[in-house]
Structure formats: structure tokens, C-alpha cells
Amino acid sequence: MTQRADRQDFPYPRRRVMRWFLRSLALLAFKLVGRLEVRGSQNMPAEGPVILAANHFHFADPVALLSLTRRQVEFVGGFRFPNAPFIVKFIPSLWGYFPVRRGAYSRASLDYSVAVLRKRGVVGIFPEGGSWAQVLRPPRGGLGYITMESGARIVPVGLTGFENLFRQWRPKLVIAIGEPLEMDLPENPQSLSHGERKESYEAIGEQVMRAIAAQLPEHYHGVYSQDVESRKAAQEVSAYPFDRADMRGM
């Protein structure tokens, strides 16, 4: 990947003081409002470029990923947060993230993420592209693009219980970290045709989503469930809402 002259090179790490404060505040908040359990901590790499790929069922999921490492996590996220309460919508701006306009083309934000990984950083991404359902749905193409361009290791993460925040008294919150995935990536992605690249993105996304499913209880598996009826029910809520005209660009 070559750096375009019209794109800013974000430093990494950045916003050190603000991010230290927000991360500390998030960890304290989880202790107050829930009972947090982290499984598989030994699978989190201590160094090198890492992509944290997790399911997305709740607006608090990005905050959950901050508890996995002391290293700074850069996030790829939606331009707007239609499913989050107004009071928390300012937090992503304070942290700083790479916004993606859902249902549209956001190459710049994906390239910034690749640049962070080339600096041996950590990027958090939710392959499903939104939190409109509480079962696994098919991935979008962004994860495949970032992976192929960077060659970074992917760590699958399963998040459960966060959908019960503020609905139950101190619900159990579980973060399950899987082993880094061994990905069979093309040696020269630039030589692939558009169709071949798309197929590769889809194959990467599917492999990662199945690895995420392995970190979750069966009833969350959605379109990756072994049960036919569960897959059928998940398909009914899997349509990407941000392709609609009234949601595009959020």
C-alpha cells in the first residue's frame, strides 16, 4: 500500500493522556455496572500488529476491547451511532477513531487502519458493521481489506452479556479471546482482479466470523449456527440496514 499525498499520517500511539483517562474510566465503570470476566488472556499478543475482531451486539462493545491490552487500540467504526444513547455518543470523538460511512465507500479510514498496523499497532474492528441484532451476521468487506493490505494477525474475540447492561443489576460480562488465526493470504494482493479481491475479502471474513462464533455460546451463533432453524431466524435479521436510503452514510 502506498501513502496518498492527500491523506494525513496519523501518529501512533496518540492522545496518550486522554486515552489513558478514558480507558481507566471504562474499566472502573465495568466494575461498577457489571461483573467482568476475561478468558484467554494468554492469546493476546504483547507486541506486533494485531487486529482485534469481535462480534457487535451492543454500543459498549468497543469499550470492552479496551480491557484486553494496555496497548492503544485504534477503532474502525460507523460515522454515526444510531443505536447508542445520546450521552455516550461523544466518547468516540474524545478517543479518536477512523469513521466509516456505512453503506458507502470509506477507503481512507481503512487505509489509516492499515497504516497503524504497519506501525505495529492494534486495530479494533467489528466485521458485521453494526449492532442492530444480538446474533452473528455475515461480515462486511472492511476486515478482509485491512487484513490483506497489512498481513497483521487477527485475534477473534467473543463478547457476551453486554446487551444486558443497564437492563439487569450488574450482569455477568464475558470477553473470550481466541488464539490468533493463521490466515492463508495472497502473496501479492495488488495482482488480483476486483472479483478475486472480493472473494478473498469474503473468505477472510467468513473464517474470522466462525472463529468468533467459537468464542460464543451456541445461541449467539446466528447464521453460523449448526441448527437450521436458528440460521433461518438469523437470516431474517441479517439484512444490512445501512444500505437503506435513510440509513446510508451513518
C-alpha positions as CSV (number, residue, x, y, z in Angstrom):
1,M,0.0,0.0,0.0
2,T,1.3,3.4,-0.9
3,Q,0.6,6.6,1.1
4,R,-1.6,9.1,-0.8
5,A,-0.4,12.7,-0.6
6,D,-3.9,13.9,0.3
7,R,-4.2,11.7,3.4
8,Q,-2.9,12.6,6.8
9,D,-0.5,10.3,8.5
10,F,-1.9,9.8,12.0
11,P,0.7,9.3,14.7
12,Y,0.6,6.1,16.7
13,P,0.1,5.9,19.6
14,R,-1.7,9.2,20.0
15,R,-3.9,11.2,22.5
16,R,-2.0,9.4,25.3
17,V,-3.4,11.4,28.3
18,M,-7.0,11.4,27.1
19,R,-6.9,7.7,26.2
20,W,-5.3,6.7,29.5
21,F,-8.1,8.6,31.3
22,L,-10.9,7.2,29.2
23,R,-9.6,3.6,29.5
24,S,-9.3,3.9,33.3
25,L,-12.8,5.3,33.4
26,A,-14.1,2.5,31.3
27,L,-12.6,-0.2,33.4
28,L,-13.9,1.4,36.6
29,A,-17.4,1.7,35.0
30,F,-17.4,-2.0,34.1
31,K,-16.6,-3.0,37.7
32,L,-19.5,-0.8,38.9
33,V,-22.2,-1.8,36.5
34,G,-21.2,-5.5,35.7
35,R,-19.1,-8.5,36.7
36,L,-16.4,-8.7,34.1
37,E,-14.6,-11.9,33.2
38,V,-11.8,-12.1,30.6
39,R,-11.0,-15.6,29.3
40,G,-8.0,-16.5,27.1
41,S,-5.8,-13.5,28.1
42,Q,-2.7,-15.6,27.1
43,N,-3.9,-15.4,23.5
44,M,-3.5,-11.6,23.3
45,P,-0.1,-10.8,21.6
46,A,2.1,-8.4,23.6
47,E,3.7,-6.9,20.5
48,G,3.4,-6.7,16.8
49,P,0.5,-5.6,14.6
50,V,-2.8,-7.1,15.8
51,I,-6.4,-6.8,14.5
52,L,-9.0,-7.4,17.3
53,A,-12.1,-8.7,15.5
54,A,-15.3,-9.1,17.7
55,N,-19.0,-9.6,17.5
56,H,-21.1,-6.4,17.8
57,F,-24.3,-6.7,19.8
58,H,-24.2,-3.6,22.0
59,F,-22.9,0.0,21.8
60,A,-20.5,-0.8,24.7
61,D,-18.6,-3.4,22.7
62,P,-15.7,-1.1,21.7
63,V,-15.1,-0.2,25.3
64,A,-14.9,-3.9,26.1
65,L,-11.9,-4.3,23.8
66,L,-10.0,-1.7,25.8
67,S,-9.8,-4.1,28.7
68,L,-7.8,-6.6,26.7
69,T,-4.5,-4.8,26.4
70,R,-2.6,-1.8,27.7
71,R,-1.6,-1.0,24.2
72,Q,-3.6,1.7,22.4
73,V,-6.4,0.4,20.3
74,E,-7.4,2.3,17.2
75,F,-11.0,1.6,16.1
76,V,-12.8,1.5,12.8
77,G,-16.4,2.5,13.4
78,G,-19.5,3.9,11.9
79,F,-19.8,7.6,11.2
80,R,-22.8,7.9,13.5
81,F,-24.1,5.7,16.3
82,P,-27.8,5.3,15.8
83,N,-28.1,2.5,18.5
84,A,-26.2,4.3,21.3
85,P,-27.7,6.7,23.9
86,F,-27.0,10.3,23.2
87,I,-25.0,10.6,26.4
88,V,-22.3,8.3,25.2
89,K,-22.0,9.5,21.6
90,F,-19.3,12.0,22.4
91,I,-16.9,9.3,23.8
92,P,-15.7,8.0,20.4
93,S,-14.8,11.5,19.3
94,L,-12.8,12.0,22.5
95,W,-11.0,8.8,22.0
96,G,-10.5,9.4,18.3
97,Y,-11.4,6.7,15.7
98,F,-11.5,6.1,12.0
99,P,-15.1,6.7,10.9
100,V,-16.6,4.6,8.1
101,R,-19.7,5.8,6.4
102,R,-21.8,2.6,6.4
103,G,-23.2,1.6,3.1
104,A,-20.8,3.9,1.3
105,Y,-17.1,3.9,0.3
106,S,-14.7,4.7,3.1
107,R,-11.3,3.7,1.7
108,A,-9.4,6.5,3.6
109,S,-10.4,5.2,7.0
110,L,-9.4,1.6,6.1
111,D,-6.1,2.9,4.8
112,Y,-5.4,4.7,8.0
113,S,-6.0,1.5,9.9
114,V,-3.5,-0.3,7.6
115,A,-1.0,2.5,8.4
116,V,-1.4,1.9,12.1
117,L,-0.8,-1.8,11.7
118,R,2.3,-1.1,9.6
119,K,3.5,0.8,12.7
120,R,3.0,-2.4,14.7
121,G,-0.2,-1.1,16.3
122,V,-3.6,-2.6,17.4
123,V,-6.8,-2.0,15.4
124,G,-10.3,-3.0,16.7
125,I,-13.0,-3.8,14.2
126,F,-16.5,-5.3,14.3
127,P,-16.8,-7.2,11.0
128,E,-20.6,-7.2,11.0
129,G,-20.6,-3.4,10.6
130,G,-23.2,-2.6,13.3
131,S,-25.1,-3.7,16.4
132,W,-28.7,-4.0,15.2
133,A,-29.1,-7.6,16.3
134,Q,-27.9,-9.9,19.0
135,V,-26.8,-12.9,16.9
136,L,-23.9,-13.2,14.5
137,R,-24.5,-11.9,11.0
138,P,-22.3,-12.0,7.8
139,P,-19.2,-9.8,7.7
140,R,-18.7,-6.7,5.6
141,G,-15.6,-6.4,3.4
142,G,-13.6,-4.0,5.5
143,L,-11.9,-6.6,7.6
144,G,-10.7,-8.5,4.6
145,Y,-9.2,-5.4,3.0
146,I,-7.3,-4.4,6.2
147,T,-6.0,-7.9,6.6
148,M,-4.8,-8.4,3.1
149,E,-3.1,-5.0,3.0
150,S,-1.4,-5.3,6.4
151,G,-0.8,-9.0,6.8
152,A,-1.5,-8.5,10.5
153,R,-2.5,-11.3,12.9
154,I,-6.2,-11.4,13.7
155,V,-7.4,-12.2,17.2
156,P,-11.1,-13.3,17.4
157,V,-13.0,-12.0,20.4
158,G,-16.4,-13.1,21.7
159,L,-18.4,-10.6,23.7
160,T,-21.4,-11.7,25.7
161,G,-23.6,-10.2,28.4
162,F,-23.0,-6.6,27.3
163,E,-26.5,-6.4,25.9
164,N,-27.8,-6.7,29.4
165,L,-26.0,-3.6,30.7
166,F,-28.5,-1.2,32.2
167,R,-31.2,-3.8,31.9
168,Q,-30.0,-6.1,34.7
169,W,-28.3,-5.4,38.0
170,R,-24.6,-6.0,37.5
171,P,-24.9,-8.6,34.7
172,K,-22.0,-11.0,34.0
173,L,-19.9,-9.7,31.2
174,V,-17.6,-12.2,29.4
175,I,-14.8,-11.4,27.0
176,A,-13.4,-14.6,25.4
177,I,-10.2,-14.2,23.4
178,G,-9.4,-16.8,20.9
179,E,-6.0,-17.8,19.5
180,P,-4.5,-15.7,16.7
181,L,-5.7,-17.0,13.4
182,E,-3.4,-18.5,10.7
183,M,-4.7,-16.8,7.6
184,D,-3.8,-18.0,4.1
185,L,-3.3,-14.6,2.4
186,P,-2.4,-13.9,-1.2
187,E,1.3,-13.1,-1.6
188,N,0.6,-10.2,-3.9
189,P,-2.9,-8.8,-3.4
190,Q,-2.3,-6.0,-5.9
191,S,-2.1,-8.5,-8.7
192,L,-5.7,-9.8,-8.0
193,S,-8.6,-8.8,-10.1
194,H,-11.6,-6.9,-8.5
195,G,-13.5,-10.2,-8.4
196,E,-10.7,-12.1,-6.9
197,R,-10.1,-9.5,-4.2
198,K,-13.8,-9.5,-3.3
199,E,-13.7,-13.3,-3.0
200,S,-10.6,-13.1,-0.7
201,Y,-12.3,-10.5,1.5
202,E,-15.3,-12.7,1.9
203,A,-13.2,-15.8,2.6
204,I,-11.2,-13.9,5.3
205,G,-14.4,-12.5,6.8
206,E,-16.1,-15.9,6.9
207,Q,-13.1,-17.6,8.6
208,V,-12.9,-14.8,11.2
209,M,-16.7,-14.9,11.9
210,R,-16.5,-18.7,12.5
211,A,-13.6,-18.1,14.9
212,I,-15.7,-15.5,16.7
213,A,-18.6,-17.9,16.9
214,A,-16.3,-20.5,18.6
215,Q,-15.9,-18.0,21.4
216,L,-19.6,-17.6,22.0
217,P,-22.4,-19.8,23.4
218,E,-24.4,-21.6,20.7
219,H,-27.5,-19.4,20.9
220,Y,-25.5,-16.4,19.7
221,H,-24.1,-18.1,16.6
222,G,-26.8,-16.8,14.3
223,V,-26.0,-17.5,10.6
224,Y,-23.1,-19.7,11.8
225,S,-25.3,-21.9,13.9
226,Q,-25.4,-25.7,13.5
227,D,-29.2,-25.5,13.9
228,V,-31.2,-24.9,10.7
229,E,-34.0,-23.0,12.5
230,S,-31.5,-20.8,14.3
231,R,-29.8,-20.0,11.0
232,K,-33.1,-19.2,9.4
233,A,-34.1,-16.9,12.2
234,A,-30.8,-15.1,12.0
235,Q,-31.1,-14.6,8.2
236,E,-34.3,-12.6,8.9
237,V,-32.4,-10.0,10.9
238,S,-29.2,-10.1,8.9
239,A,-30.0,-7.6,6.2
240,Y,-27.6,-4.7,6.4
241,P,-29.8,-1.8,7.5
242,F,-27.3,0.9,6.3
243,D,-27.9,0.1,2.7
244,R,-31.3,1.8,3.1
245,A,-31.5,5.3,1.8
246,D,-32.5,6.7,5.2
247,M,-29.6,4.9,6.9
248,R,-26.8,5.1,4.3
249,G,-23.7,7.0,5.4
250,M,-24.3,6.6,9.2
